[in-house]
Amino acid sequence: MAFCRSSLLLRKARASALRFSCSSRMEGSFTCSDRRGCYSSSEGTTMTASGYHVGSGPSHMKGAVFWETNKPVTFEDFEMPRPKANEVLVKTKACGVCHSDLHVMKGEIPFPTPCVVGHEITGEVVEHGPLSDSKIIERFPVGSQVVGAFIMPCGSCFFCSKGQDDLCESFFAHNRAKGTLYDGETRLFLRGSGKPVYMYSMGGLAEFCVVPAHGLTSLPNTLPYTESAVLGCAVFTAYGAMAHAAQIAKAFGASDIIAVDVQEEKLQKAKMFGATHAINSRKEDAVAKIKEITGGRGVDVAVEALGRSQTFSQCVQSVQDGGKAVMIGLTLSGSKGEVDINHLVRKQIKVIGSYGGRARQDLPKLVKLAEKGTFNLQAAVSRKYKFEEVEEAYKNLDQGSIVGRGVVEIM
């Protein structure tokens, strides 16, 4: 979930522990042998996805489909996706473009195809799945604005029951492994043929998407749809790592914030967001410079956001004795990072991975921080694309020409 091509983002501050708890649960959903999906309505009748309309609205939608590596994304007609129990149908307003999508599209991370990527969304609630919990319906009434987290917790597995949404067993076993929701079925089927198309998170690069309710948070109308889309992954991942981006590190009370990159433009952007120091690792030794800035000690917390073995090593070497090296950058499947074991043991350095935040606990906090202006969403989003420009957006991302974050507007 890297923000950009930054290799390291570091903070020198005393970290505080965060405790989370949650008692909400999620009921089971329905299954059917029909691969196009079968749904039980509140009246007890059954219908397939191909016969479904949103109220008196459309029965189909457009979505951007990734078919295979080195092939362009195409726009296809889909049957209108229908939510099941404790799921919400959202009219997508905006969707961020992220390196995680790009890893899938480049074949660097195994994922079933064809699929719809896109996992940073904002939108409007248009329908609830049959037999959904009344509390969910009250929390997200039809017409309300929402933002979605890319980790969509089921709310009932071993980890979710302990409040550890970021380790949700259902999400990783079904969505990330198989491209489905938690009954083992996708909600996306091509119009006419009924061919199933898999979902990367909610499959946000479509006019409508189905999201498990525990992965949503209300979005106040004081926050814009487009810029707020990055809350669900970019900022969410930063919060999960406690201080990935400069703005987040500043919000946590970091005194010295050191940004490391190979592009001057991105380093200047980091300074705008609150970095106190910027290091161009093409021009100087990043680890040596970090030690110099910190009086020879190193930083308390270092965050690696690129997912490369070189920056993995630099991250570990940059922290002080007893410090923490946090890895959030995804990389080629099976890639390894090396570390000096004696250095790790003698210096008591902690190396941990962080995939994202906890949707039910953290995303509402991030929305409040954004509403207060603690970090600047407008400045974070540097490029906006039309829905039909999805292919261009990912090309720009791959070329490293998006400084900050790019968002596709689907409204």
Buried (B, 14 or more C-beta within 10 A) or exposed (E): BBBBBBBBBBBBBEBEEEEBEBEBEBBEBBEBEBBBBBBBEEEEEEEBBBEBEBEEEEEBBBBBBBBEEEEEBEBBEBBBBBBBBBBBBBBBBBBBBBBBBBBBBBBBBEBBBBBBBBBBBBBBBBBBBBBBBEEBBEBBEEEBBBBBBBBBBBBBBEBBBEBBBBBBBBBBBBBBEBBBBBBEBBBBBBBEEBBBBBBBBBBBBBBBBBBBBBBBBBBEEEBBBBBBBBBBBBBBBBBBBBBBBBBBBBBBEBEBBBBBBBBEEBBBBBBEBBBBBBBBBEEEEBBEBBBEBBEEBBBBBBBBBBBBEBBBBBBBBBBBEEBBBBBBBBBEEEEEBEBEEEEBEEBEBEBEEBBBBBBBBBBEBBBEBBBEEEBBBEBBBBBBBEBEBBBBBBEBBEEEEBBBBBBBBBE
